[in-house]
Amino acid sequence: MTKQELRKHIRTLKNKYLTGEPTPCEVRLTEHLPACKVVMLYCALPDEVPTQGVMDELVAQGKTVVLPRVINDTEMELCRYAGNKDLRQGAYGIMEPTGEVFTDYDAIDVAIIPGMAFDEAGHRLGRGKGYYDRFLARVPNLYKIGLCFSWQVVAHIPCDEHDIRMDRIIRI
């Protein structure tokens, strides 16, 4: 299956499993991140695993949370998250941080990454724009966790040389 065919297949599954009702899941990622001081997360789209509760819990624990913000057609940057008041709707309808730009990439302990699909080898299928792959290529030693629903794990994801593998997949 090509990447385009796989994206179409995953969209069909999303229509089947995500009915528009709030997703009944509580991601307990914070239990897996006790020693982490700086965590890269994402603001979830309606078809992604929700992260708002995790973001707020980490901030309440005194940890630094950084979120991506699209800056042009090919690049994203990271900004500190301090709470909902620091979010605004940005590119592609994604909520983005308005806080200060974060550039100390080596200080990030773990990155929690969304995707349309993942395979057991850690390959990730994104939405096709390459924002995460380009960003993650600049931070090669960053520990990357793909976060997804169980039905988003497939047998094989076709990958290109520039695609960045996850170190771990957490499915709910």
C-alpha positions in Angstrom: 0.0 0.0 0.0 1.4 3.5 -0.8 1.4 6.3 1.7 -1.5 7.9 -0.1 -3.5 4.7 0.0 -2.7 4.1 3.6 -3.8 7.7 4.5 -7.1 7.0 2.8 -7.5 3.7 4.7 -6.8 5.4 8.0 -9.3 8.1 7.3 -11.9 5.4 6.7 -11.0 3.8 10.1 -11.2 7.3 11.8 -14.7 7.7 10.4 -15.6 4.3 11.8 -14.0 4.7 15.3 -14.3 8.4 15.9 -18.0 9.2 15.9 -17.7 12.9 16.8 -18.4 12.2 20.5 -15.6 12.9 22.9 -13.0 10.1 22.9 -13.4 8.1 26.2 -9.7 7.9 27.0 -7.5 9.1 29.6 -3.9 9.1 28.6 -1.7 8.5 31.6 1.5 9.5 30.0 2.7 11.4 33.1 3.3 8.0 34.8 5.8 7.2 32.1 7.6 10.5 32.4 8.6 10.9 36.0 12.2 12.0 35.5 11.5 14.2 32.5 11.9 17.9 32.9 11.2 19.1 29.4 8.5 17.3 27.3 7.6 18.1 23.7 3.9 17.4 23.1 1.3 18.5 20.6 -2.2 20.0 20.6 -4.4 17.3 19.4 -6.7 17.6 16.4 -10.2 16.0 16.8 -8.9 12.8 15.2 -5.8 12.5 17.4 -5.2 11.1 20.9 -6.1 14.0 23.2 -3.2 15.6 25.1 -4.7 18.7 26.9 -4.9 16.9 30.2 -1.4 15.6 30.0 -0.1 19.1 29.1 -1.8 20.7 32.0 -0.7 18.0 34.5 2.9 18.3 33.4 2.9 22.1 33.8 1.2 21.6 37.2 4.1 19.3 38.2 6.6 22.1 37.3 7.8 20.5 34.1 8.4 22.5 30.9 6.1 21.6 28.1 6.9 22.8 24.5 4.6 22.6 21.6 5.1 23.0 17.8 4.0 26.1 16.0 4.0 26.3 12.2 6.1 29.2 10.9 5.9 28.7 7.1 5.1 26.0 4.5 7.9 23.7 5.5 9.1 24.5 9.1 7.8 24.5 12.6 9.3 25.9 15.8 8.7 25.0 19.5 7.2 27.4 22.0 6.7 27.0 25.8 3.2 26.2 26.9 2.0 27.7 30.2 -1.8 27.0 29.9 -4.8 27.4 27.6 -4.5 31.2 27.7 -1.3 30.7 25.6 -3.0 29.0 22.7 -4.5 30.3 19.5 -5.8 28.7 16.4 -3.0 28.4 13.9 -2.1 26.7 10.7 -4.4 23.8 9.6 -6.8 24.7 12.4 -4.3 23.4 15.0 -4.1 25.1 18.4 -0.6 26.6 18.7 1.3 28.2 21.6 1.9 32.0 21.7 4.6 31.7 24.4 8.3 32.3 24.0 10.2 30.4 21.4 12.1 27.4 22.8 15.4 26.6 21.1 17.3 24.5 23.7 16.5 21.2 21.8 19.1 19.2 23.7 17.2 19.9 26.9 14.1 18.0 25.7 13.9 14.7 27.4 11.2 13.2 25.3 9.0 14.1 22.3 5.4 12.8 22.1 4.5 12.7 18.4 1.1 12.3 16.7 0.6 10.4 13.4 -2.0 9.0 11.1 -0.5 5.5 11.6 2.5 3.7 13.0 4.0 0.2 12.6 5.7 -2.0 15.2 9.1 -1.0 13.8 8.4 2.6 14.8 7.7 4.0 11.3 5.3 6.8 11.3 2.8 8.0 8.7 2.2 11.7 9.0 -0.3 13.9 7.2 2.1 14.4 4.3 3.7 17.8 4.8 6.9 16.6 6.5 6.9 19.1 9.4 7.8 16.6 12.1 10.4 14.7 9.9 12.3 17.9 9.1 12.2 19.1 12.7 13.2 15.7 14.2 16.1 15.4 11.8 17.6 18.4 13.4 17.5 16.7 16.9 18.8 13.2 16.1 19.3 12.0 19.7 15.8 13.0 20.9 13.8 10.1 22.3 10.6 9.9 20.3 7.3 8.3 21.3 4.5 7.9 18.8 1.1 8.3 20.4 -2.0 6.7 18.8 -5.2 4.8 19.1 -4.7 1.0 18.8 -6.4 0.9 15.4 -3.7 3.2 14.0 -1.0 0.5 14.3 -0.7 -1.2 11.0 1.6 -4.1 9.7 3.8 -1.9 7.5 4.3 1.7 6.7 6.1 2.5 3.5 9.0 4.8 4.3 11.4 7.1 2.6 15.0 8.0 3.5 13.9 11.2 5.2 11.2 9.6 7.4 12.1 9.6 11.1 11.4 6.5 13.2 9.9 6.6 16.6 11.8 4.9 19.5 8.5 3.7 21.1 4.8 3.6 20.2 2.2 4.0 22.9 -1.3 3.0 21.9 -4.5 3.5 23.8 
